[in-house]
Amino acid sequence: MLDLAGQLHAWAEEGRDFAVATVVAVGGSAPRPPGAALAVCADGTAIGSVSGGCVEGAVYDLCLQALQDRETRVERFGYSDEDAFAVGLTCGGVIDIMVTPYDADDAAQTAALSAAAHDEPVALARVVQGPAGLLGRAVLVRPDGTHEGGLGGHRELDRTAIAQARALLETGRTGTVEVSEDGSHCPGGLTLLVESAVPPPRMIVFGAIDFAAALVRAGKFLGYHVTVCDARPVFATRTRFPDADEIVVDWPHRYLAGTDTDARTVLCVLTHDAKFDIPLLTEALRLPVAYVGAMGSRRTHEDRGRRLREAGVGERELARLRSPIGLDLGARTPEETALSIAAEIVAARHGGTGRPLTGADTPIHRDERAAGPLPQPV
């Protein structure tokens, strides 16, 4: 639900009535992960997606029904071998979807939509399997542990939910947690979906060149907060990089040492100039970031590796460097090269191989978001 927070918050502010369908569990080759949502306004407007198209019509109808009866329910959708025209997932997967009418008096959900719409980090824990009286109950948790709302059960249940939500929020993950009604961590009849909303991850592009302009556009398309950094003010300008969130004129290694990065940050070094690259990569390869890539020919890569070793960079650190940057797509233009780099970033993020799916036996949809087991149909 929080992935639609901007529009849902606007609807709530306008006093509109709406219902939200959220993927709460997946099994097999399901197209959307837990937390993916489709929302339907009372005027019939729909936003979002829960399946990429397979069951959207049926879920849309469930949302309209929820607006009428004001009840929360969980429905399961899977592939029907007996009836090829039955509503289900043709990919063979199974998804459980919770449909909830929006309640302006629900302090947790209202605060969660507002916070997420303003890029404030929050986690929303909701009961998606359990007694009917608890289904849909929610608690909002902030990074400092403060919270709003409650699950309406045992006091220890709220305490456990808050702790679990805070732990997932720290890593920016969305997933399910099984607990007991008394709040113990042992599975015992309650499943919580914890949705984390965190600010966009950072992409920092070093080198104000034409390839960087194309990569900035690709990074924005992928949802990154994109910064361009170059020591040369004549090149690092808003005119050249209108799509960048930030443009920084500074020596790259000095900027990187003083700016905030985290485990989701990607660093793309496009300067292929030793006086910039070596001090920058020496700093970058020692940071706990998601991706470090550097542009250049194979000859440049060999020379860069030698210089980095001379600068004291160890083999384990060097093994993290993606160089030459990008996947082998035969790219020629700046746009094609940006696509190559973006594809490698996505593959690194999700554990993809970068090989064609045709003829491959690897799963298309990887289970990486702590989705947990599918709850039983309610």
DRENGUDREN-553159 format. One record per residue (C-alpha): x, y, z; residue number from 1. Coordinates in nm, 4 decimals. Layout:
BEGIN
+----------+----------+----------+-----+
!       xx !       yy !       zz ! num !
+----------+----------+----------+-----+
!        X !        Y !        Z ! NUM !
...
+----------+----------+----------+-----+
***
This chain:
BEGIN
+----------+----------+----------+-----+
!       xx !       yy !       zz ! num !
+----------+----------+----------+-----+
!   0.0000 !   0.0000 !   0.0000 !   1 !
!   0.2795 !   0.2409 !   0.0834 !   2 !
!   0.4097 !   0.2252 !  -0.2729 !   3 !
!   0.0958 !   0.4242 !  -0.3672 !   4 !
!   0.1209 !   0.6601 !  -0.0705 !   5 !
!   0.1470 !   0.9807 !  -0.2743 !   6 !
!  -0.1844 !   0.9332 !  -0.4536 !   7 !
!  -0.3607 !   0.7700 !  -0.1578 !   8 !
!  -0.2590 !   1.0533 !   0.0736 !   9 !
!  -0.4002 !   1.3011 !  -0.1780 !  10 !
!  -0.7277 !   1.1067 !  -0.1907 !  11 !
!  -0.7434 !   1.1010 !   0.1886 !  12 !
!  -0.6768 !   1.4759 !   0.2087 !  13 !
!  -0.9588 !   1.5369 !  -0.0400 !  14 !
!  -1.1960 !   1.3276 !   0.1687 !  15 !
!  -1.2385 !   1.0618 !  -0.0993 !  16 !
!  -1.3486 !   0.7093 !  -0.0168 !  17 !
!  -1.1287 !   0.4271 !  -0.1451 !  18 !
!  -1.0245 !   0.0683 !  -0.0876 !  19 !
!  -0.6794 !  -0.0850 !  -0.1171 !  20 !
!  -0.5880 !  -0.4392 !  -0.2240 !  21 !
!  -0.2397 !  -0.5427 !  -0.1057 !  22 !
!  -0.0377 !  -0.8523 !  -0.1884 !  23 !
!   0.0283 !  -1.0121 !   0.1518 !  24 !
!   0.1880 !  -1.3433 !   0.0482 !  25 !
!   0.3185 !  -1.5073 !  -0.2672 !  26 !
!   0.4071 !  -1.8573 !  -0.3776 !  27 !
!   0.5702 !  -1.9889 !  -0.6929 !  28 !
!   0.6198 !  -1.7605 !  -0.9907 !  29 !
!   0.4132 !  -1.4632 !  -0.8761 !  30 !
!   0.4610 !  -1.1373 !  -1.0695 !  31 !
!   0.4393 !  -0.8849 !  -0.7820 !  32 !
!   0.5950 !  -0.9049 !  -0.4335 !  33 !
!   0.4288 !  -0.8570 !  -0.0927 !  34 !
!   0.3362 !  -0.4932 !  -0.0452 !  35 !
!   0.2353 !  -0.4364 !  -0.4088 !  36 !
!  -0.1060 !  -0.2740 !  -0.4168 !  37 !
!  -0.4032 !  -0.1726 !  -0.6293 !  38 !
!  -0.6367 !   0.0987 !  -0.5021 !  39 !
!  -0.9839 !   0.1883 !  -0.6231 !  40 !
!  -1.1548 !   0.5205 !  -0.5499 !  41 !
!  -1.5300 !   0.5416 !  -0.5046 !  42 !
!  -1.5563 !   0.7148 !  -0.8426 !  43 !
!  -1.4066 !   0.4055 !  -1.0093 !  44 !
!  -1.0516 !   0.5366 !  -1.0588 !  45 !
!  -0.7892 !   0.2644 !  -1.0160 !  46 !
!  -0.4151 !   0.2956 !  -0.9545 !  47 !
!  -0.1415 !   0.0393 !  -0.8989 !  48 !
!  -0.1227 !  -0.3315 !  -0.9718 !  49 !
!  -0.1160 !  -0.6579 !  -0.7803 !  50 !
!  -0.0453 !  -0.9076 !  -1.0566 !  51 !
!   0.0710 !  -0.7337 !  -1.3712 !  52 !
!  -0.2729 !  -0.7884 !  -1.5256 !  53 !
!  -0.3750 !  -1.1494 !  -1.4525 !  54 !
!  -0.6311 !  -1.0858 !  -1.1786 !  55 !
!  -0.6672 !  -0.7082 !  -1.1803 !  56 !
!  -1.0328 !  -0.7186 !  -1.2872 !  57 !
!  -1.1364 !  -0.9505 !  -1.0078 !  58 !
!  -0.9406 !  -0.7517 !  -0.7492 !  59 !
!  -1.0967 !  -0.4292 !  -0.8775 !  60 !
!  -1.4401 !  -0.5798 !  -0.8112 !  61 !
!  -1.3312 !  -0.6855 !  -0.4609 !  62 !
!  -1.2315 !  -0.3272 !  -0.3871 !  63 !
!  -1.5698 !  -0.1984 !  -0.5007 !  64 !
!  -1.7363 !  -0.4591 !  -0.2803 !  65 !
!  -1.5220 !  -0.3542 !   0.0163 !  66 !
!  -1.6355 !   0.0042 !  -0.0333 !  67 !
!  -1.9931 !  -0.1142 !   0.0027 !  68 !
!  -1.9699 !  -0.3591 !   0.2947 !  69 !
!  -1.6771 !  -0.1864 !   0.4774 !  70 !
!  -1.5172 !  -0.5200 !   0.5551 !  71 !
!  -1.1567 !  -0.6389 !   0.5283 !  72 !
!  -1.1015 !  -0.9737 !   0.3616 !  73 !
!  -0.8201 !  -1.1895 !   0.2255 !  74 !
!  -0.8601 !  -1.3718 !  -0.1063 !  75 !
!  -0.6272 !  -1.6236 !  -0.2733 !  76 !
!  -0.5636 !  -1.6342 !  -0.6482 !  77 !
!  -0.3862 !  -1.9170 !  -0.8274 !  78 !
!  -0.3753 !  -2.0978 !  -1.1601 !  79 !
!  -0.6734 !  -2.3167 !  -1.2487 !  80 !
!  -0.5834 !  -2.6228 !  -1.4565 !  81 !
!  -0.9467 !  -2.7243 !  -1.4807 !  82 !
!  -1.0679 !  -2.4000 !  -1.6314 !  83 !
!  -0.8258 !  -2.2030 !  -1.8444 !  84 !
!  -1.0630 !  -1.9084 !  -1.8357 !  85 !
!  -1.0935 !  -1.8984 !  -1.4583 !  86 !
!  -0.9571 !  -1.5957 !  -1.2775 !  87 !
!  -0.6028 !  -1.6819 !  -1.1786 !  88 !
!  -0.2319 !  -1.6464 !  -1.2442 !  89 !
!  -0.1308 !  -1.7972 !  -1.5774 !  90 !
!   0.2309 !  -1.7956 !  -1.4564 !  91 !
!   0.1448 !  -2.0782 !  -1.2142 !  92 !
!   0.1990 !  -1.8780 !  -0.8957 !  93 !
!  -0.0265 !  -1.8124 !  -0.6001 !  94 !
!  -0.0928 !  -1.4786 !  -0.4311 !  95 !
!  -0.2962 !  -1.3836 !  -0.1277 !  96 !
!  -0.4482 !  -1.0362 !  -0.1388 !  97 !
!  -0.5956 !  -0.8392 !   0.1498 !  98 !
!  -0.8627 !  -0.5876 !   0.0537 !  99 !
!  -0.9238 !  -0.3069 !   0.3016 ! 100 !
!  -1.1566 !  -0.0059 !   0.2851 ! 101 !
!  -0.9773 !   0.3097 !   0.3932 ! 102 !
!  -1.0834 !   0.4349 !   0.7348 ! 103 !
!  -0.9937 !   0.7979 !   0.8103 ! 104 !
!  -1.0175 !   0.7161 !   1.1816 ! 105 !
!  -0.7399 !   0.4565 !   1.1531 ! 106 !
!  -0.4543 !   0.6613 !   1.2980 ! 107 !
!  -0.1821 !   0.4185 !   1.1902 ! 108 !
!  -0.2781 !   0.3979 !   0.8233 ! 109 !
!  -0.3499 !   0.7699 !   0.7943 ! 110 !
!  -0.0145 !   0.8618 !   0.9485 ! 111 !
!   0.1656 !   0.6005 !   0.7363 ! 112 !
!   0.0263 !   0.7429 !   0.4119 ! 113 !
!   0.1213 !   1.0958 !   0.5128 ! 114 !
!   0.4745 !   0.9997 !   0.6156 ! 115 !
!   0.5435 !   0.7861 !   0.3100 ! 116 !
!   0.4044 !   1.0541 !   0.0780 ! 117 !
!   0.6590 !   1.2963 !   0.2237 ! 118 !
!   0.9515 !   1.0485 !   0.1952 ! 119 !
!   0.9708 !   0.9970 !   0.5715 ! 120 !
!   1.0897 !   0.6483 !   0.6740 ! 121 !
!   0.8125 !   0.4454 !   0.8388 ! 122 !
!   0.6957 !   0.0862 !   0.8665 ! 123 !
!   0.3324 !  -0.0257 !   0.8779 ! 124 !
!   0.2594 !  -0.3628 !   1.0392 ! 125 !
!  -0.0842 !  -0.5098 !   0.9679 ! 126 !
!  -0.2525 !  -0.8343 !   1.0680 ! 127 !
!  -0.3096 !  -1.0286 !   0.7454 ! 128 !
!  -0.3918 !  -1.3659 !   0.8980 ! 129 !
!  -0.5586 !  -1.4332 !   1.2296 ! 130 !
!  -0.8885 !  -1.3865 !   1.4139 ! 131 !
!  -1.1473 !  -1.1835 !   1.2252 ! 132 !
!  -1.1451 !  -0.9180 !   1.4966 ! 133 !
!  -0.7756 !  -0.8472 !   1.4387 ! 134 !
!  -0.7645 !  -0.8737 !   1.0597 ! 135 !
!  -0.6442 !  -0.5475 !   0.9092 ! 136 !
!  -0.5443 !  -0.3913 !   1.2427 ! 137 !
!  -0.2292 !  -0.1823 !   1.2044 ! 138 !
!   0.0526 !  -0.0138 !   1.3923 ! 139 !
!   0.2838 !   0.2512 !   1.2442 ! 140 !
!   0.6490 !   0.2469 !   1.3527 ! 141 !
!   0.9161 !   0.5132 !   1.3026 ! 142 !
!   1.2950 !   0.4594 !   1.3072 ! 143 !
!   1.3230 !   0.5925 !   1.6642 ! 144 !
!   1.0674 !   0.3376 !   1.7868 ! 145 !
!   0.7770 !   0.5786 !   1.8322 ! 146 !
!   0.4503 !   0.4435 !   1.7013 ! 147 !
!   0.0816 !   0.5074 !   1.6380 ! 148 !
!  -0.2129 !   0.2721 !   1.6411 ! 149 !
!  -0.2189 !  -0.0841 !   1.7675 ! 150 !
!  -0.3225 !  -0.4367 !   1.6789 ! 151 !
!  -0.6016 !  -0.4529 !   1.9359 ! 152 !
!  -0.4804 !  -0.7667 !   2.1097 ! 153 !
!  -0.2421 !  -0.8478 !   2.3941 ! 154 !
!  -0.0095 !  -0.5617 !   2.4934 ! 155 !
!   0.2906 !  -0.7825 !   2.4224 ! 156 !
!   0.1597 !  -0.8345 !   2.0685 ! 157 !
!   0.2000 !  -0.4626 !   1.9972 ! 158 !
!   0.5471 !  -0.4670 !   2.1502 ! 159 !
!   0.6532 !  -0.7590 !   1.9310 ! 160 !
!   0.4992 !  -0.6064 !   1.6187 ! 161 !
!   0.6803 !  -0.2776 !   1.6825 ! 162 !
!   1.0145 !  -0.4540 !   1.7297 ! 163 !
!   0.9710 !  -0.6626 !   1.4149 ! 164 !
!   0.8597 !  -0.3630 !   1.2096 ! 165 !
!   1.1513 !  -0.1546 !   1.3292 ! 166 !
!   1.3963 !  -0.4312 !   1.2356 ! 167 !
!   1.2593 !  -0.4533 !   0.8807 ! 168 !
!   1.2519 !  -0.0748 !   0.8513 ! 169 !
!   1.6236 !  -0.0555 !   0.9311 ! 170 !
!   1.6973 !  -0.2602 !   0.6181 ! 171 !
!   1.4210 !  -0.1076 !   0.4052 ! 172 !
!   1.2539 !  -0.4476 !   0.3594 ! 173 !
!   0.8911 !  -0.5519 !   0.3266 ! 174 !
!   0.7853 !  -0.8981 !   0.4411 ! 175 !
!   0.5708 !  -1.1119 !   0.6673 ! 176 !
!   0.6300 !  -1.2174 !   1.0267 ! 177 !
!   0.4568 !  -1.4990 !   1.2141 ! 178 !
!   0.3823 !  -1.4492 !   1.5824 ! 179 !
!   0.1433 !  -1.5720 !   1.8489 ! 180 !
!  -0.1540 !  -1.3784 !   1.9765 ! 181 !
!   0.0186 !  -1.3345 !   2.3118 ! 182 !
!   0.3078 !  -1.1569 !   2.1381 ! 183 !
!   0.5631 !  -1.4357 !   2.1541 ! 184 !
!   0.7888 !  -1.4701 !   1.8524 ! 185 !
!   0.6923 !  -1.8321 !   1.7956 ! 186 !
!   0.4477 !  -1.8879 !   1.5072 ! 187 !
!   0.1043 !  -1.9237 !   1.6563 ! 188 !
!  -0.1827 !  -1.8060 !   1.4451 ! 189 !
!  -0.1013 !  -1.4492 !   1.3503 ! 190 !
!   0.0762 !  -1.3271 !   1.0381 ! 191 !
!   0.1838 !  -0.9654 !   1.0117 ! 192 !
!   0.2708 !  -0.7905 !   0.6874 ! 193 !
!   0.5319 !  -0.5250 !   0.7517 ! 194 !
!   0.5598 !  -0.2644 !   0.4748 ! 195 !
!   0.8655 !  -0.0408 !   0.4874 ! 196 !
!   0.8697 !   0.2995 !   0.3216 ! 197 !
!   1.2146 !   0.4532 !   0.2974 ! 198 !
!   1.3553 !   0.7426 !   0.0931 ! 199 !
!   1.4768 !   0.6489 !  -0.2576 ! 200 !
!   1.8217 !   0.4887 !  -0.2734 ! 201 !
!   2.1072 !   0.7029 !  -0.3981 ! 202 !
!   2.2887 !   0.6791 !  -0.7284 ! 203 !
!   2.6025 !   0.8925 !  -0.7455 ! 204 !
!   2.7457 !   0.9414 !  -1.0931 ! 205 !
!   3.1026 !   1.0681 !  -1.1049 ! 206 !
!   3.2073 !   1.2363 !  -1.4280 ! 207 !
!   3.0004 !   1.5015 !  -1.6069 ! 208 !
!   3.0102 !   1.3466 !  -1.9545 ! 209 !
!   2.7493 !   1.2568 !  -2.2166 ! 210 !
!   2.7307 !   0.8994 !  -2.0879 ! 211 !
!   2.6517 !   1.0403 !  -1.7435 ! 212 !
!   2.3554 !   1.2392 !  -1.8798 ! 213 !
!   2.2021 !   0.9206 !  -2.0185 ! 214 !
!   2.2741 !   0.7285 !  -1.6970 ! 215 !
!   2.1056 !   0.9999 !  -1.4911 ! 216 !
!   1.7850 !   0.9472 !  -1.6898 ! 217 !
!   1.8091 !   0.5701 !  -1.6451 ! 218 !
!   1.8717 !   0.6098 !  -1.2738 ! 219 !
!   1.5667 !   0.8310 !  -1.2304 ! 220 !
!   1.3594 !   0.5770 !  -1.4244 ! 221 !
!   1.4715 !   0.3078 !  -1.1772 ! 222 !
!   1.3689 !   0.5232 !  -0.8827 ! 223 !
!   1.7062 !   0.6463 !  -0.7590 ! 224 !
!   1.7874 !   0.9859 !  -0.6137 ! 225 !
!   2.0634 !   1.0794 !  -0.8580 ! 226 !
!   2.3632 !   1.3001 !  -0.7863 ! 227 !
!   2.6212 !   1.4049 !  -1.0461 ! 228 !
!   2.9648 !   1.4969 !  -0.9132 ! 229 !
!   3.2584 !   1.6438 !  -1.1047 ! 230 !
!   3.5459 !   1.8726 !  -1.0101 ! 231 !
!   3.5062 !   2.0771 !  -1.3289 ! 232 !
!   3.2398 !   2.3488 !  -1.2952 ! 233 !
!   3.2248 !   2.4106 !  -1.6690 ! 234 !
!   3.0834 !   2.0591 !  -1.7208 ! 235 !
!   2.8835 !   1.9983 !  -1.4004 ! 236 !
!   2.5898 !   2.2260 !  -1.4798 ! 237 !
!   2.2127 !   2.2100 !  -1.4570 ! 238 !
!   2.1916 !   2.2752 !  -1.8302 ! 239 !
!   2.3822 !   1.9548 !  -1.9045 ! 240 !
!   2.2025 !   1.7472 !  -1.6386 ! 241 !
!   1.8445 !   1.8740 !  -1.6069 ! 242 !
!   1.7184 !   1.5407 !  -1.4728 ! 243 !
!   1.9662 !   1.5099 !  -1.1839 ! 244 !
!   1.8420 !   1.5649 !  -0.8289 ! 245 !
!   2.1748 !   1.7181 !  -0.7290 ! 246 !
!   2.4807 !   1.8507 !  -0.9089 ! 247 !
!   2.7980 !   1.8804 !  -0.7041 ! 248 !
!   3.1190 !   2.0542 !  -0.8068 ! 249 !
!   3.3916 !   1.8966 !  -0.5943 ! 250 !
!   3.6745 !   1.6486 !  -0.6147 ! 251 !
!   3.4956 !   1.3121 !  -0.6312 ! 252 !
!   3.6874 !   1.1375 !  -0.3520 ! 253 !
!   3.6405 !   1.4344 !  -0.1193 ! 254 !
!   3.2682 !   1.4513 !  -0.1869 ! 255 !
!   3.2230 !   1.0765 !  -0.1395 ! 256 !
!   3.4083 !   1.0827 !   0.1928 ! 257 !
!   3.1726 !   1.3498 !   0.3264 ! 258 !
!   2.8333 !   1.2453 !   0.1889 ! 259 !
!   2.5831 !   0.9914 !   0.3222 ! 260 !
!   2.5773 !   0.6433 !   0.1693 ! 261 !
!   2.4186 !   0.3175 !   0.2764 ! 262 !
!   2.3771 !  -0.0443 !   0.1708 ! 263 !
!   2.1446 !   0.0581 !  -0.1169 ! 264 !
!   2.3724 !   0.3230 !  -0.2698 ! 265 !
!   2.5211 !   0.2675 !  -0.6159 ! 266 !
!   2.8370 !   0.4449 !  -0.7300 ! 267 !
!   2.9126 !   0.4834 !  -1.1003 ! 268 !
!   3.2567 !   0.6148 !  -1.1934 ! 269 !
!   3.2544 !   0.7364 !  -1.5535 ! 270 !
!   3.5599 !   0.9650 !  -1.5534 ! 271 !
!   3.8181 !   0.6967 !  -1.6573 ! 272 !
!   4.0885 !   0.9437 !  -1.5588 ! 273 !
!   4.3427 !   0.8120 !  -1.3083 ! 274 !
!   4.3780 !   1.1370 !  -1.1168 ! 275 !
!   4.0074 !   1.1197 !  -1.0348 ! 276 !
!   3.9517 !   0.7440 !  -1.0358 ! 277 !
!   4.2218 !   0.6131 !  -0.8055 ! 278 !
!   4.1525 !   0.8243 !  -0.4949 ! 279 !
!   3.7780 !   0.7915 !  -0.5593 ! 280 !
!   3.7761 !   0.4127 !  -0.5981 ! 281 !
!   4.0112 !   0.3715 !  -0.3027 ! 282 !
!   3.7423 !   0.5389 !  -0.0940 ! 283 !
!   3.4452 !   0.3742 !  -0.2671 ! 284 !
!   3.5632 !   0.0134 !  -0.2410 ! 285 !
!   3.5881 !   0.0434 !   0.1361 ! 286 !
!   3.2306 !   0.1612 !   0.1810 ! 287 !
!   2.9394 !  -0.0797 !   0.2520 ! 288 !
!   2.7475 !   0.0219 !  -0.0622 ! 289 !
!   2.5463 !  -0.1931 !  -0.3026 ! 290 !
!   2.7431 !  -0.1382 !  -0.6225 ! 291 !
!   3.0684 !   0.0182 !  -0.7430 ! 292 !
!   3.1285 !   0.0322 !  -1.1180 ! 293 !
!   3.3936 !   0.2069 !  -1.3253 ! 294 !
!   3.3967 !   0.2854 !  -1.6972 ! 295 !
!   3.6921 !   0.2188 !  -1.9234 ! 296 !
!   3.8481 !  -0.0240 !  -2.1666 ! 297 !
!   3.9983 !  -0.3535 !  -2.0539 ! 298 !
!   4.3400 !  -0.1931 !  -2.0847 ! 299 !
!   4.2232 !   0.0911 !  -1.8622 ! 300 !
!   4.0873 !  -0.1642 !  -1.6185 ! 301 !
!   4.4213 !  -0.3449 !  -1.5951 ! 302 !
!   4.6068 !  -0.0183 !  -1.5366 ! 303 !
!   4.3444 !   0.0898 !  -1.2828 ! 304 !
!   4.3786 !  -0.2357 !  -1.0918 ! 305 !
!   4.7567 !  -0.1984 !  -1.0724 ! 306 !
!   4.7284 !   0.1598 !  -0.9456 ! 307 !
!   4.4664 !   0.0634 !  -0.6864 ! 308 !
!   4.6871 !  -0.2150 !  -0.5520 ! 309 !
!   4.9727 !   0.0324 !  -0.5253 ! 310 !
!   4.7369 !   0.2600 !  -0.3302 ! 311 !
!   4.6788 !  -0.0193 !  -0.0784 ! 312 !
!   4.3481 !  -0.1593 !  -0.1993 ! 313 !
!   4.3284 !  -0.5320 !  -0.1182 ! 314 !
!   4.2150 !  -0.8143 !  -0.3446 ! 315 !
!   3.8918 !  -0.8622 !  -0.1527 ! 316 !
!   3.8053 !  -0.4976 !  -0.2026 ! 317 !
!   3.9046 !  -0.5093 !  -0.5692 ! 318 !
!   3.6720 !  -0.8053 !  -0.6216 ! 319 !
!   3.3787 !  -0.5720 !  -0.5523 ! 320 !
!   3.4632 !  -0.3490 !  -0.8476 ! 321 !
!   3.2454 !  -0.3866 !  -1.1590 ! 322 !
!   3.4903 !  -0.2941 !  -1.4317 ! 323 !
!   3.4492 !  -0.2478 !  -1.7197 ! 324 !
!   3.1106 !  -0.1257 !  -1.6004 ! 325 !
!   2.7850 !  -0.2730 !  -1.7377 ! 326 !
!   2.6630 !  -0.5895 !  -1.9061 ! 327 !
!   2.7743 !  -0.7017 !  -2.2504 ! 328 !
!   2.4903 !  -0.5692 !  -2.4660 ! 329 !
!   2.7071 !  -0.4512 !  -2.7509 ! 330 !
!   2.6230 !  -0.0954 !  -2.6451 ! 331 !
!   2.7540 !   0.1931 !  -2.8574 ! 332 !
!   2.5612 !   0.5105 !  -2.7820 ! 333 !
!   2.5402 !   0.6849 !  -2.4414 ! 334 !
!   2.1806 !   0.5652 !  -2.4086 ! 335 !
!   2.2709 !   0.2034 !  -2.4851 ! 336 !
!   2.5626 !   0.2228 !  -2.2430 ! 337 !
!   2.3345 !   0.3624 !  -1.9725 ! 338 !
!   2.0991 !   0.0689 !  -2.0329 ! 339 !
!   2.3933 !  -0.1701 !  -1.9979 ! 340 !
!   2.4948 !  -0.0139 !  -1.6656 ! 341 !
!   2.1378 !  -0.0001 !  -1.5357 ! 342 !
!   2.0872 !  -0.3672 !  -1.6262 ! 343 !
!   2.3954 !  -0.4662 !  -1.4287 ! 344 !
!   2.2779 !  -0.2638 !  -1.1284 ! 345 !
!   1.9387 !  -0.4379 !  -1.1351 ! 346 !
!   2.1029 !  -0.7803 !  -1.1701 ! 347 !
!   2.3353 !  -0.7081 !  -0.8778 ! 348 !
!   2.0472 !  -0.5851 !  -0.6651 ! 349 !
!   1.8268 !  -0.8889 !  -0.7187 ! 350 !
!   2.0836 !  -1.1633 !  -0.7754 ! 351 !
!   2.0207 !  -1.1957 !  -1.1485 ! 352 !
!   2.2649 !  -1.3666 !  -1.3824 ! 353 !
!   2.2445 !  -1.1219 !  -1.6724 ! 354 !
!   2.1917 !  -1.4133 !  -1.9118 ! 355 !
!   1.8942 !  -1.4377 !  -2.1524 ! 356 !
!   1.5836 !  -1.5933 !  -1.9968 ! 357 !
!   1.5286 !  -1.7946 !  -2.3146 ! 358 !
!   1.6517 !  -2.1468 !  -2.2428 ! 359 !
!   1.7483 !  -2.0662 !  -1.8844 ! 360 !
!   1.6261 !  -2.2767 !  -1.5914 ! 361 !
!   1.6683 !  -2.0087 !  -1.3250 ! 362 !
!   1.3536 !  -1.8650 !  -1.1620 ! 363 !
!   1.2192 !  -1.5469 !  -1.3178 ! 364 !
!   1.0828 !  -1.4090 !  -0.9916 ! 365 !
!   1.3291 !  -1.4514 !  -0.7062 ! 366 !
!   1.1979 !  -1.4780 !  -0.3497 ! 367 !
!   1.4143 !  -1.2132 !  -0.1834 ! 368 !
!   1.1835 !  -1.0033 !   0.0277 ! 369 !
!   1.1215 !  -1.2250 !   0.3292 ! 370 !
!   0.7731 !  -1.3005 !   0.2075 ! 371 !
!   0.7329 !  -1.5968 !   0.4417 ! 372 !
!   0.4895 !  -1.8843 !   0.3937 ! 373 !
!   0.1500 !  -1.8349 !   0.2415 ! 374 !
!  -0.1205 !  -1.7992 !   0.5062 ! 375 !
!  -0.4163 !  -2.0288 !   0.4790 ! 376 !
!  -0.7209 !  -1.8913 !   0.2975 ! 377 !
!  -0.9440 !  -1.6862 !   0.5226 ! 378 !
+----------+----------+----------+-----+
***
